[in-house]
Amino acid sequence: MSNSVQDFDKVESFPDVSAAQQMGMTLGDETQPRTLYVGNLDAQMSEEFLMVLFGQIGQIRGCKIIHEPNGDPYAFLEFYDHTAAAAALGAMNRRSCFGKELMSI
């Protein structure tokens, strides 16, 4: 299975960072989380693919996929900006990717 953005099911345009601002989040508030947990990943998912996919929403500082025995892989994605992280959470939670529903927290 190739890991390309074209493989993502139901690709749509993502809301920009202003969507998070409309939900009452303010720019510059460093107390807001910038890291997302993304679970229920396909075993073939790569960090590079996740960075390209979520990078469509906001600039990503880093990504780490965790592979544990007897469980689905999961990842942590850190965004440079908390408003981009909030926009990514709203846009990607429960989206289908490689036939599996992503769980973002």
DALINQUI-V743820 format. One record per residue. N is the residue number from 1. RES is the residue in one small letter. SS is DSSP state (H for helix, E for strand, C for the rest). Layout:
n=[N N]
res=[RES RES]
ss=[SS SS]
This chain:
n=[1 2 3 4 5 6 7 8 9 10 11 12 13 14 15 16 17 18 19 20 21 22 23 24 25 26 27 28 29 30 31 32 33 34 35 36 37 38 39 40 41 42 43 44 45 46 47 48 49 50 51 52 53 54 55 56 57 58 59 60 61 62 63 64 65 66 67 68 69 70 71 72 73 74 75 76 77 78 79 80 81 82 83 84 85 86 87 88 89 90 91 92 93 94 95 96 97 98 99 100 101 102 103 104 105]
res=[m s n s v q d f d k v e s f p d v s a a q q m g m t l g d e t q p r t l y v g n l d a q m s e e f l m v l f g q i g q i r g c k i i h e p n g d p y a f l e f y d h t a a a a a l g a m n r r s c f g k e l m s i]
ss=[C C C C H H H C C C C C C C C C H H H H H H C C C C C C C C C C C C E E E E E E E C C C C C H H H H H H H H H C C C C E E E E E E E C C C C C C E E E E E E E C C H H H H H H H H H H H C C C E E C C E E C E E C]
